Amino acid sequence: MGYRGKLAEQAKARELRADGMTLNEIATALGVSKSSVSLWVRDVEFEPRPRAYGPRRTGARRRGPNMLQQRKQEEIERLRQEGVERIGRLSEREFLVAGAALYAGEGTKRDGEVKFANSNPAFVMFFCSWLRHFFEIDEARLRVRLYLHQGLDLDEASSFWSKVTGIPRAQFGKPYRAVPDPSIRTTKHLRGCATVGYSCSATHRAVMGLVHALFVAPRDPG
């Protein structure tokens, strides 16, 4: 994208790998190929993140993926690679438009503060990079607030999101600790949902100007 050098990408990839992110997640977050990530983190000790909230049933035998699941995963991997090839490297204008579209879907529209919330670290990292790249940002005014279920590790989640956003933990607000309801679902986001905020009316209005442009700009009929 032209907004991060390879050395910075490699360092961030190693940090995220050590935090338990998969190669696909890191590649998506950094906008690079999975093969590059694999090369950069090959010597990083990796412990996969657990996928379920709570202990497994004792004595349960863990089954491997069946043929249908394998085919599904192969299709996903193939289409991800196809997507990377079709999109290619984003130009400056494409990066601007992509960030505006992301904010249109996930950002706060109320005047006065730029605010973006998501549980996907790739989305949050992309947004933070976009915000810093296209706007004059006072880093000391950036804030993060976490939504995290009780029983999950707040310290670990805070450290993780600090690395993803590049915002010091001292600028994190009081987290919201939700009470898990096992009757609704059994899986939780182990690192919660992060909300990145920047209190500046001028910046928010500039962002919303870009969002507005998405829906009034003429389309290429071809």
C-alpha angles and dihedrals in degrees: 000000000000096000099094130044122229093251091055091047091051092049092048091047091054092049093051093046091053087052091058103260118149123242091253093051092050093046090051093046094051098035094236135118122279090235091058092050091049090054095046096049101034092116097041114111107243132198114180116235115249113255100209134060109237134012124313119248110275115248093016114141114231110229124207122234116286124229094269092051091048091052091048092052092047090052091049092051092047094050092046090055090045089052092052090051094047095048096039120173114343118239120222091263093046091051089052093050094045092053092048090051091049091051091047088061103036108018132094114260097195113111121254106042138050105225129172125179130187142139093218110092091204091059093046093048091049091050094049092049090048094048093050094044100052103031137050101250128190100216092204090064096055114109136190129199123186130214105204133163118243112260094040123108108267095183093052092045092049092051091048095051091044089059093045095049100032088229118132117245089238086072094054116111127219108299124235108236108202121203108239115236109208090192090067104042140343100210124073136181098261092209096037128219122309124212115199114201135187116182106214124119094200093054093046092051091049090051092049089049088060091046090051090051091059091067100040101040113108116254125229104245089209 
